[in-house]
Amino acid sequence: MNDENIVKIVKSFKINDDRWANATVEIMPYYTTGSLFDMIRAKGDKCFTDDFLVDMTKTVAKALVALHSNKIVHRYVVFIS
């Protein structure tokens, strides 16, 4: 799937050994800004602007629409900026 609001998986494979029983590994691009969680943690007690929050909400909504319109089920949503 090719959508600007969805992170691409570069490679995916399964590991089945003593430590990682049937684990799936997904390789994704590295983003220097980190995830939204990283940004929230870095902000500490400071607030995001309303414009930033609206933009993040719209981005997530667009990604969910793209997934659902392609009949793709998602497990959870990860914020990356």
Order of alpha helices (4+ residues) and beta strands (2+ residues): beta-beta-alpha-alpha
